[in-house]
Amino acid sequence: MSSSQTAHATLHYGDGEFAVLRPGRFVTCAVSGKTIPLETLRYWSVSHQEAYAGPGEAFQRLGQVA
């Protein structure tokens, strides 16, 4: 198994898409610390450049920065 299959990815989060800067299989939720496989990543912040495990975590983070 290559290191990119088990490694933490580095992404640039855009509007409706993300670009892979460093290959990997997952990112970490900025709120919960949960591992998020790239194929299931649906929630992130463009302005904060961070990923969220789900809508609850995204909403929680928005409440912290408002």
URGIFEN-V603682 format. One record per pair of residues at least 12 apart in sequence whose C-alpha atoms are under 10 Angstrom apart, sorted by the first residue. I is the first residue (numbers start at 1). GAP is how many residues later the second one is. Records with the same first field share a line. If there is no record, write none. Layout:
# URGIFEN-V603682
I=GAP  GAP
This chain:
# URGIFEN-V603682
2=22
3=20  21  22
4=18  19  20  21  22
5=18  19  20  21
6=17  18  19  20
7=15  16  17  18  19  20
8=14  15  16  17  18  19  20  27  28  29  30
9=12  13  14  15  16  17  18  19  28  29
10=12  13  14  15  16  17  18
11=12  13  15  16  27  38  39  40
12=34  37  38
13=30  31  32  33  34  35  36  37  38
14=30  31  32  33  35
15=29  30  31  32
16=26  27  28  30
17=25  27  29
18=20  23  24  26  28  31
20=18
24=13  14
25=12  13  14
26=12  13  14  15
27=14  23  24  25  26
28=22  23  24  25
29=12  14  15  21  22  23  24  25  28  29
30=14  15  18  19  20  21  22  23  27  28  31
31=19  20  21  22  23  25  26  27  29  30
32=20  21  22  25
33=18  19  20
34=18  19
35=16  17  18
36=15  16  17  18
37=16
40=13  14
41=12  13
42=12  13
43=12  13  14  15  16
44=13  14
45=13  16  17
48=17
